[in-house]
Amino acid sequence: MRKTMREAMLLVGVAAFGLLTAPAFAEEADKPTANATVGLFSKYVWRGEELSHDSLVIQPSLTVGYKGFSANVWNNADTHVDERLKALSNDTSKGNFDMNETDFTLAYDWSVGKLGFSAGYIYYNLELAEDTQEVFLKSSVDTFLKPTITVYRDIAGTPYWYVTGAISHSLPIKKDISLDLGAQVSYWAYDHAVDGPDANDPGKAFSAFHDGLLSASVTLPVNKYVSVTPQLYYSFPLSADASDRLKALNVASSDDSFVYGGVSVGLSF
């Protein structure tokens, strides 16, 4: 635990150093901002793991921000919880409709020229697993494909590193409307042996390229404040070890890849 906390403090310290030494910041409005969205999706997939099965999920989110600081509350509500997933819940007496996850995120964003940075903290309030916490540090470059690297560190549960690399691009369709495309790869590394599959060495810590994610979305503005965004995703394993792990974790279907999508309605002011 002490080692975990030292590493977490180191990660936060690096972020704090960047905050204190950054020579320039992007111009920001003096007034606070707020964004609320409600999404309806065919499936909930998190880092390649299927967390709903044969049911629609509702995912509301609220973010408020001011001068680079932001706070977000995100929720997942499963409209018909699969019995095999319900067995993982801390409360098996609940009905089929269940709000089974609430995440709280605090973050600070800043920039230095074309480089963008974000440092933050996430608390995962879960019913299908033990609650946990992460800190993260993200960096991006404002150039073609907008390459982004994000490092997550668990600081409360089973210690691990989860690292993602992503690119994105927008194709104009017409005024104020574009097709937004994205691709992401990840690497997951536990500090030590954990409960769960490792195809080659069950007694060793899992460490492998994990899940990939392709995305496509179109944001359709309704007016100055409201927009509607259809979205489509494809999640898949990046290695044989990741495939074995995901098939074992996905107790409702034993699949390792998923095509899913939905639509979200956003309100910004």
HELIX and SHEET records of a PDB file:
HELIX    1   1 ARG A    2  THR A   21  1                                  20    
HELIX    2   2 GLU A   83  LYS A   86  1                                   4    
HELIX    3   3 ALA A  240  LEU A  249  1                                  10    
SHEET    1   A13 SER A 207  PHE A 209  0                                        
SHEET    2   A13 ILE A 177  TYR A 190 -1                                        
SHEET    3   A13 TYR A 160  LYS A 174 -1                                        
SHEET    4   A13 THR A 148  ASP A 154 -1                                        
SHEET    5   A13 THR A 132  VAL A 141 -1                                        
SHEET    6   A13 LEU A 115  LEU A 126 -1                                        
SHEET    7   A13 ASP A  98  VAL A 112 -1                                        
SHEET    8   A13 PHE A  69  ASP A  78 -1                                        
SHEET    9   A13 VAL A  57  TYR A  66 -1                                        
SHEET   10   A13 THR A  33  PHE A  41 -1                                        
SHEET   11   A13 PHE A 258  SER A 268 -1                                        
SHEET   12   A13 VAL A 226  PRO A 237 -1                                        
SHEET   13   A13 ASP A 211  VAL A 218 -1                                        
SHEET    1   B13 SER A 207  PHE A 209  0                                        
SHEET    2   B13 ILE A 177  TYR A 190 -1                                        
SHEET    3   B13 TYR A 160  LYS A 174 -1                                        
SHEET    4   B13 THR A 148  ASP A 154 -1                                        
SHEET    5   B13 THR A 132  VAL A 141 -1                                        
SHEET    6   B13 LEU A 115  LEU A 126 -1                                        
SHEET    7   B13 ASP A  98  VAL A 112 -1                                        
SHEET    8   B13 PHE A  69  ASP A  78 -1                                        
SHEET    9   B13 VAL A  57  TYR A  66 -1                                        
SHEET   10   B13 THR A  33  PHE A  41 -1                                        
SHEET   11   B13 PHE A 258  SER A 268 -1                                        
SHEET   12   B13 VAL A 226  PRO A 237 -1                                        
SHEET   13   B13 LEU A 220  PRO A 221 -1                                        
SHEET    1   C 2 VAL A  45  TRP A  46  0                                        
SHEET    2   C 2 GLU A  49  GLU A  50 -1                                        
END                                                                             
